[in-house]
Structures are given as structure tokens and as C-alpha cells.
Amino acid sequence: MRIAAVMQFYFDAVLPRDPSWASWGGVSLQADGFSADVRPWDPASQALFPNEIDRSLAGAALSIAPFGVAGGAISRRIADTVVDRIQVILRWEHESAVGDTLHFDFERTQDRGVDAANVLVEHLRSAGRVAWMPRLKRAWRPEDGRFYLLSPWTVSVFDADTGSGLPVFAGVNGHLSTGAVRSPGTGAIPVDGLEASLKRGAEPALHDVLLVDAETAVQSLSLREAILSMASACETAAHTYVAAMTGAAAKTYEKNLEKSGGSFAVKYYERATADLSSRSFRHEDPSAFAMIEEMYRERNRLMHGGRVTGRLADLDSRERQRTVYGFLGAAGRAVDWITAL
């Protein structure tokens, strides 16, 4: 059976059209096991909310209010928050015998649809230098390891040959969502922890800021940026440590350290700390040390080739996400360790 999933992704910004778009049919993509037709909305001939399920989405509203605390609420009605859309039609072959129950892997389908739409968005951003054009917003939640699509969307699933709907969503062929919303709750920090940070200066320590930037990038699925930020955090913390321990001789010390060879982790988190503090991160936290080594290989490949290694690229998206999040945990442990020496 050939399956077609028609997905509409909604944006709170207008795609940067010019008159030539009127005769452009979008882009067709071919990947292993499926194809994707990516079509921008044509305002001259199509409704923004084209089908019944999309009109239902337009009328949907969301409201979040704090519990037990006096305050306002976050409210939104989809029709008042979106102004454009991209349609993605995915097609693939599904092997099943007559009478079999159709197994529909929606998470995988959604991943493919989002990635296909973002191919068009990324090229719009880069070709037109339009930084304000938003990507489809996805987030990864470390607490449950799940991906969440923050942008509003709909999907309808059909038999690609007959056009008949396939009841894959609890007996119906369509599903809609206003998009996930990040919890307004941001956790808690004791005053003594805040004061300790304030005492270190008007600006927080750079390595701490870089680690927060890395976590933000991981959660927003910007894994290349995450790797560069966490690697920079480890570098900054290491250079700060050497400067504090060697004073005016820091440049000479680091020059000799670089000449000694070895990986970044070996030079700064084993050799330098053993020499200056009689401590070794490799010996005290071998698993994190190994992950720092791996993370730094990815950093080097990104800096010198613009891409991650084949080992990371070949992982499926969820395993790749977990791997980079593991890098982040190791980077945090390394930074905390060396700043405490």
C-alpha cells in the first residue's frame, strides 16, 4: 500500500515571496524510503486554512494560567497568531497483508515532515539573508526524551492510490495540534547560589553562559551549535584555570602544553591539571573524560569541515539527540571539576 500524509505547518511570519512565486510549484525531495513535496501557501488562490481540519485548528485556543499564584495567563487563538503555512505531502510504501491493522509511526512521519519543511525554510533564510524567517519550532525535553513541535500543525493520512482516508488516529484519518508550549515554570535557585554568582562579577562566568547556551541549543535541536558552545565552555574554563595557576607565565605554559601533543582533553584535563594540581579528570571521571574526547572530535570536524563525523551523522535522530545531550552532561562535569581545583 502507498500512503500519503498531507501535513500543514503554520508560521507566525510571512514567507519572503516575490511575484515569481506565483508560477513556482515548490520543491520535491527524495529520501531513502519516502518522498516529500514541499509547497508554500499561495495567498492568491488558496485559503490559509484550506480543509475542514485546518479550519478546526484556526478556531482552537490555548490558555495556561499559573496554579496557586496570583498572576496573568498565557492565551492564544491560532487564527490570531499565524499568517502563513507550508504544506508537505509525504509518500511511502507500507508493506502489509490484506486485513492487517495499519501500523502508523506518527513520530517518524512528523520528523520527516518537519525536516522537509525546514529544507525550504533554511534555504529561504540563507539565500535571501532573511534571519527573521522562523524555522519550524521543535523542542526536545530531556526529562522524557521526547520531541515536541511548538508550531501549529495538521495532518491527514490517505491511501495514496485511492484517495480514501486511513483511520490511523483513533478511527479517523486526521489530527491537529495548536503546537506544544513550554512550561512557564523555570525552576528555582536559592538566594545564596544567586549571590555567589553575583559576587564573581557583573557578568556571569563565560563558561557557565556557554553551557546554558549549549543546553538551549540541544533542546531546540540545533546540535552543531550546541557542540561548539559546550566545547568553547570547556576551553574557556581550561584557559582560565591555567591563567589562574601560572599567572604571567600562562602564555609560555600553554605554548609548551600545545607542543606536547595529544588531544585537547589530554592536554588540559589530564596533563595540565596533573602538573598544576596533582589531579586528573581522566582518572577521577573516566566516562566523562571519554565523552569530552568524543565531543571534541565532533567540534574539530565542525570547525574544519562544517559537518559532524559520520559516526554521529549515521545515528537516527533520537539517538543523535541523546548522544549530544550526553556530551553536554560531560562538559558540565568537566567545567565544574576544573573550576573547583
Solvent accessible surface area in square Angstrom, and as a share of the most:
residue,aa,sasa,rsa
1,M,96,0.43
2,R,87,0.32
3,I,1,0.01
4,A,10,0.08
5,A,0,0.00
6,V,29,0.16
7,M,0,0.00
8,Q,3,0.01
9,F,0,0.00
10,Y,1,0.01
11,F,6,0.03
12,D,83,0.43
13,A,21,0.16
14,V,82,0.47
15,L,2,0.01
16,P,44,0.27
17,R,63,0.23
18,D,78,0.40
19,P,125,0.78
20,S,73,0.47
21,W,45,0.16
22,A,88,0.68
23,S,108,0.70
24,W,110,0.38
25,G,50,0.48
26,G,15,0.14
27,V,45,0.26
28,S,75,0.48
29,L,50,0.25
30,Q,146,0.65
31,A,43,0.34
32,D,139,0.72
33,G,56,0.54
34,F,32,0.13
35,S,29,0.18
36,A,1,0.00
37,D,25,0.13
38,V,0,0.00
39,R,77,0.28
40,P,19,0.12
41,W,36,0.13
42,D,45,0.23
43,P,67,0.42
44,A,100,0.78
45,S,87,0.56
46,Q,85,0.38
47,A,62,0.48
48,L,34,0.17
49,F,29,0.12
50,P,38,0.24
51,N,70,0.36
52,E,135,0.60
53,I,35,0.18
54,D,0,0.00
55,R,136,0.50
56,S,63,0.41
57,L,0,0.00
58,A,14,0.11
59,G,47,0.45
60,A,25,0.20
61,A,73,0.57
62,L,51,0.25
63,S,76,0.49
64,I,48,0.25
65,A,70,0.54
66,P,64,0.40
67,F,200,0.83
68,G,77,0.74
69,V,104,0.60
70,A,106,0.82
71,G,60,0.58
72,G,64,0.61
73,A,60,0.46
74,I,89,0.45
75,S,79,0.51
76,R,68,0.25
77,R,113,0.41
78,I,0,0.00
79,A,35,0.27
80,D,106,0.55
81,T,49,0.29
82,V,7,0.04
83,V,71,0.41
84,D,0,0.00
85,R,7,0.03
86,I,0,0.00
87,Q,38,0.17
88,V,0,0.00
89,I,32,0.16
90,L,1,0.00
91,R,77,0.28
92,W,38,0.13
93,E,114,0.51
94,H,34,0.15
95,E,167,0.75
96,S,52,0.34
97,A,66,0.51
98,V,160,0.92
99,G,80,0.76
100,D,84,0.44
101,T,129,0.75
102,L,40,0.20
103,H,139,0.62
104,F,30,0.12
105,D,67,0.35
106,F,45,0.19
107,E,81,0.36
108,R,136,0.49
109,T,7,0.04
110,Q,20,0.09
111,D,16,0.08
112,R,38,0.14
113,G,0,0.00
114,V,0,0.00
115,D,73,0.38
116,A,5,0.04
117,A,0,0.00
118,N,24,0.12
119,V,58,0.33
120,L,13,0.07
121,V,0,0.00
122,E,66,0.30
123,H,116,0.52
124,L,24,0.12
125,R,50,0.18
126,S,61,0.39
127,A,89,0.69
128,G,45,0.43
129,R,199,0.72
130,V,20,0.11
131,A,84,0.65
132,W,146,0.51
133,M,0,0.00
134,P,25,0.15
135,R,104,0.38
136,L,7,0.03
137,K,88,0.37
138,R,38,0.14
139,A,7,0.05
140,W,9,0.03
141,R,114,0.42
142,P,31,0.20
143,E,132,0.59
144,D,63,0.33
145,G,23,0.23
146,R,125,0.46
147,F,21,0.09
148,Y,58,0.22
149,L,8,0.04
150,L,32,0.16
151,S,7,0.05
152,P,12,0.08
153,W,14,0.05
154,T,1,0.01
155,V,1,0.00
156,S,20,0.13
157,V,0,0.00
158,F,62,0.26
159,D,20,0.10
160,A,30,0.23
161,D,96,0.50
162,T,99,0.58
163,G,50,0.48
164,S,59,0.38
165,G,38,0.37
166,L,19,0.09
167,P,89,0.56
168,V,31,0.18
169,F,31,0.13
170,A,113,0.87
171,G,54,0.52
172,V,87,0.50
173,N,41,0.21
174,G,16,0.15
175,H,78,0.35
176,L,56,0.28
177,S,28,0.18
178,T,25,0.14
179,G,7,0.06
180,A,32,0.25
181,V,51,0.29
182,R,120,0.44
183,S,86,0.56
184,P,74,0.46
185,G,59,0.56
186,T,132,0.77
187,G,73,0.70
188,A,109,0.84
189,I,115,0.59
190,P,92,0.58
191,V,102,0.58
192,D,101,0.52
193,G,30,0.29
194,L,86,0.43
195,E,83,0.37
196,A,46,0.35
197,S,34,0.22
198,L,110,0.55
199,K,168,0.71
200,R,155,0.57
201,G,30,0.29
202,A,112,0.87
203,E,144,0.64
204,P,79,0.49
205,A,28,0.21
206,L,102,0.51
207,H,22,0.10
208,D,50,0.26
209,V,55,0.32
210,L,30,0.15
211,L,26,0.13
212,V,98,0.56
213,D,67,0.35
214,A,0,0.00
215,E,66,0.30
216,T,85,0.50
217,A,12,0.09
218,V,0,0.00
219,Q,39,0.18
220,S,46,0.30
221,L,39,0.19
222,S,37,0.24
223,L,25,0.13
224,R,132,0.48
225,E,83,0.37
226,A,0,0.00
227,I,0,0.00
228,L,60,0.30
229,S,22,0.14
230,M,0,0.00
231,A,0,0.00
232,S,42,0.27
233,A,0,0.00
234,C,0,0.00
235,E,36,0.16
236,T,31,0.18
237,A,1,0.01
238,A,0,0.00
239,H,71,0.31
240,T,74,0.43
241,Y,14,0.05
242,V,0,0.00
243,A,49,0.38
244,A,83,0.64
245,M,87,0.39
246,T,30,0.17
247,G,43,0.42
248,A,118,0.92
249,A,53,0.41
250,A,15,0.11
251,K,173,0.73
252,T,84,0.49
253,Y,41,0.16
254,E,34,0.15
255,K,125,0.53
256,N,84,0.43
257,L,10,0.05
258,E,88,0.39
259,K,154,0.65
260,S,60,0.38
261,G,30,0.29
262,G,55,0.53
263,S,47,0.31
264,F,20,0.08
265,A,0,0.00
266,V,22,0.13
267,K,23,0.10
268,Y,4,0.02
269,Y,1,0.00
270,E,34,0.15
271,R,87,0.32
272,A,0,0.00
273,T,0,0.00
274,A,48,0.37
275,D,94,0.49
276,L,44,0.22
277,S,32,0.21
278,S,100,0.64
279,R,98,0.36
280,S,11,0.07
281,F,2,0.01
282,R,87,0.32
283,H,140,0.63
284,E,85,0.38
285,D,29,0.15
286,P,83,0.52
287,S,70,0.45
288,A,0,0.00
289,F,4,0.02
290,A,57,0.44
291,M,56,0.25
292,I,0,0.00
293,E,35,0.16
294,E,31,0.14
295,M,0,0.00
296,Y,22,0.08
297,R,138,0.50
298,E,3,0.01
299,R,50,0.18
300,N,56,0.29
301,R,118,0.43
302,L,15,0.07
303,M,105,0.47
304,H,157,0.70
305,G,49,0.47
306,G,39,0.37
307,R,188,0.69
308,V,29,0.16
309,T,23,0.13
310,G,41,0.40
311,R,133,0.49
312,L,1,0.01
313,A,54,0.42
314,D,124,0.64
315,L,46,0.23
316,D,94,0.49
317,S,45,0.29
318,R,54,0.20
319,E,65,0.29
320,R,61,0.22
321,Q,3,0.01
322,R,119,0.44
323,T,16,0.10
324,V,0,0.00
325,Y,74,0.28
326,G,23,0.22
327,F,0,0.00
328,L,15,0.08
329,G,37,0.35
330,A,0,0.00
331,A,0,0.00
332,G,18,0.18
333,R,107,0.39
334,A,0,0.00
335,V,1,0.00
336,D,91,0.47
337,W,31,0.11
338,I,2,0.01
339,T,66,0.38
340,A,87,0.67
341,L,56,0.28
